[in-house]
Structures are given as C-alpha cells and as structure tokens.
C-alpha cells in the first residue's frame, strides 16, 4: 500500500540539519528517515516491558516437561523409530 497520509512536523533549524545530514548519510529522504524512526518506536512499544519479560523468563525456567524413556517414546510413536546404533 502506498503512502496516503501526510503529516507536518516542525523542527528547529539545528535539529532539522541533523536529521537531513543523517538521511543523506543513509542515502534516504528525510521523510523515509522519520518513517523508520516512527516504525522503530512503535515496534519498541509493542514489546513486553521489563516486568513482562521477567515473567516470561520465569515461566520458561519453571516449565517442567515429562522426560520419557526410549521404550515409552517408541510405544507412544507406534514403534516406527528405533534408537541409532552407535559404532563400537
């Protein structure tokens, strides 16, 4: 989808010059640089906060999975797989 909305943003001369120079160094337009900055900021805000990340880490660390012996795995899988035979 093409660009369809227009926004006017006012900068002081020094800030605009910095934005213009950054865009020039990246080989993009000032508008593209501003769109990239907005996209990064919006994506950053969609990430869970520190509390959310800590809670997710706690759940991962605290997860307990049943560990089955090979015979039980084979039984549940219908015996289709055999453990590898190691040389020696």
C-alpha positions in Angstrom: 0.0 0.0 0.0 1.4 3.4 -0.9 1.8 6.4 1.3 -1.6 8.1 1.7 -1.4 10.2 4.9 0.6 13.5 5.2 1.9 14.9 8.5 3.6 18.3 9.0 6.4 18.2 11.5 8.3 21.4 12.5 11.9 21.3 13.6 14.2 24.0 14.8 16.9 24.7 12.2 19.7 22.8 14.1 17.6 19.7 14.6 16.4 19.7 11.0 20.0 20.0 9.8 21.0 16.9 11.9 18.0 15.0 10.5 18.8 16.0 7.0 22.5 15.0 7.4 21.6 11.6 8.9 19.2 11.0 6.0 21.9 12.0 3.5 24.5 9.6 5.1 22.0 6.8 4.9 21.1 7.6 1.3 17.4 8.1 2.1 15.0 11.0 2.2 14.2 12.9 5.4 10.7 11.5 5.2 12.0 7.9 5.0 14.3 8.6 8.0 11.3 9.9 10.0 9.1 6.9 9.0 11.9 4.5 10.0 12.2 6.2 13.4 8.5 6.1 14.0 8.3 2.4 13.0 11.2 1.6 15.4 9.5 3.4 18.2 6.1 1.8 17.6 7.8 -1.7 17.4 9.7 -1.0 20.7 6.5 -0.1 22.4 4.8 -3.4 21.3 7.5 -5.4 23.1 6.6 -6.5 26.6 8.0 -4.3 29.3 10.7 -5.4 31.8 8.1 -7.0 34.0 6.6 -8.9 31.1 10.0 -10.2 30.0 10.9 -11.3 33.6 7.6 -13.1 33.9 8.1 -14.9 30.6 11.6 -15.9 31.6 10.2 -17.3 34.9 7.7 -19.3 33.1 10.3 -20.7 30.7 12.7 -21.6 33.5 9.9 -23.1 35.6 8.5 -25.2 32.8 8.6 -28.9 33.5 8.3 -31.4 30.8 7.9 -35.1 31.2 11.0 -36.9 30.2 10.3 -40.4 28.8 12.5 -43.4 28.4 13.1 -44.6 24.8 10.8 -47.6 25.2 7.9 -45.4 26.2 8.6 -43.0 23.3 8.7 -45.9 20.9 5.4 -47.2 22.4 3.7 -43.9 22.0 5.0 -43.5 18.5 3.9 -46.9 17.4 7.4 -48.3 17.2 8.2 -46.5 14.0 11.5 -45.2 15.2 14.5 -47.1 16.5 17.4 -45.6 18.5 20.5 -45.1 16.4 23.1 -47.8 16.6 26.4 -46.3 17.6 29.6 -47.9 16.2 31.9 -49.6 18.6 
